[in-house]
């Protein structure tokens, strides 16, 4: 079911500030344990790695990315974001808060994905063929494209993916501190 264009535009403009509010609530209500931290951080780390890999293949609005993770899934940055969120939800040890994080993804990020795909279809030659061959959010096990550009650290920097790394590390530090605090009680 497509989201209305106006809603998608509002979601795009508000997803980062709304994400900070959701993350603050998550950290407040989190009840991490060493076991939930181990499993959750492993999943979140995989999501962060996927985001980094994708950012090094993406020349935004300039060229259709079909290499690296883009050969498997059209939106690896969002898939990575979802994996980070699920990982941190597990690390936080509160399934109800985890469900809210998934709901946030569905209500804020899915409309943005749809809007971005409409935009890309207009500006990037070959996008319609790419969309027909590569799944939107569930990665194909085998690549749907071969060849293409290799990972470029310059693109990683240009796409400011280091900001996701910083947010990841800050969240990890907050969860670790909360885990230690809970263990000391």
N, C-alpha and C positions, 0 to 999 in steps of 0.2 A: 504494500500500500504506500504510494508516494505521499510525502508530506507536502503541505501547501508551501509554495515558494516563499511567502512572507515569513512563515514559521521557520523555515530553513535559514533564512537570512538572519533572523533574530538569534537563532541557536548558534550560528557561526560567530556573530558578534559577542555573544555572552558566554561562550563555552569556557574560555580561560578564566574569567573572574568567577563564574559559577563553579568551575572545577576547584578553585582555591577554597571556596566556601564548603564544598562537599568534602574536600580533603581535611579541612580544619575539623569538621564534624566527625569525620572518620577517625582522626587522631584522638579526639576527645573521648569517643566511645570505645575505642579499640581496647581489647584485653589480650594482648599478645602473650604467648608462652614460648619457651625455646622451641618446642615441637612445631607450633604454627609458624614461627619465624623461619625455621629451616625450610619447610615446604614452600611457604609463600614467597620467600625471597628468591628461591630457585626459579619459580615460575615468573616472578616479576623480572628477574635478571634476564631470562630468555626473551621476554617481551621487549626489554630495553635493548638487547642485542639485535633483535629484529628491526627495531626502529633505527638504530645506528646503521645497520646494513642498508636499509632502504634509503636513508638520507644520503648516503654516499653514491646512490644511483639516480638521484632525482634532480633534474634541472627544471625547476618549477616553471610552468607555463612557457617553456622554451622548446622542449623536446619530449616526445613520448617515451617514458621509461618502460622498457620491456626486459631489462636484464636484472640479474640478482633476484631479489625476492619478488620483483614485479613480473617475473616470468611465471610465478606460482599464484599470485594473488594481486588484484588490482589496487588494493588499499593496505599495503603492509604496515604503513605508519599507524593506521587505526587499529589493525589487528594487534600490533605491538602494544599500543596504548591499552587495549582491552586486556591483553595478557598481563601487563603491569598492574592494572586495576584489580584483576582477579587474584593475582599473586599477593598484592598488598591486602586485599580483603581476607584472604586465607591467613596471612601473617597477623592480621589484626584480631583474629580469633572470634569475631562476632559475625555470624552468618547473616543476621538481619541487616547489619551495616553493609555487608558484602552485597546483599540483594539490592540495597539502595544504590551502591556504586554501579551495578549492572544496569539498573533502571536509568540512572543518570546517563550512562553511555547510550542506551537505546533512545532516550528522549532528546539528547543534545547532539550526539555524534552521528547517528544514522541520518538525520535530516541534512547534516553538513556533507556527508558522503554523497548523498543523492544530488545535492546542489553542485558540488565540485565535479561530479561526473557529467552533469549537464553542461557545465562550463568547459570542461576538457573536450567534450565531443564537438563543441563549437570551434575551438582554437587549435586543436592538434590533429593534423591529418593522420588517418589510420586508427583513430581511437575507437570507431564503431567496430572495426574488425577485432581490435584488441579486446574490447568489451565482450564480444561474442566468444572469444577463445579462452579468456582468463576469468576465473571465478572472482566475485566481488569481495567476499570476506572470509570464506573457508578455503585455505590454500590447497591447491592441487599438489599431490605428492610428486608428480613429475612436472618439469617445466613445460609451459605451453609455448614458449619462445626459446630460441637458442642464440648464442652469440651476444652481440651487443657490447656495451661499455662495461669496463670493470669498475670496481669500487674506487671512488675518488675521495680522498680525505678533504680536498678543497670543497667539494659539494657538501660533505658532512658539516664543515665549518660554515659555509655560506647558508645552509639551511638551519643554522644555529641549534643543531641537535644537542650540543653540549648543555643547553638549558634543560633538556629532559634528563640528562645525566645528573645535573646539579639537583633538580627536584627529586630525583630518585634517591640520591645520597642523603638529602635533608630528611626525606620521609623515612628512610632506613634508620638514620640516626635517632629520629624521634621515637620510632617503634622500639629500637634497641634500648633507649633510655627508659621508656615506659616498661619494657620487659624487666629490666634490672630493678626498677622501682617496685614493680609488683612482686618480684622475687624477694625483695628486702622486707616486705610487710610481714 
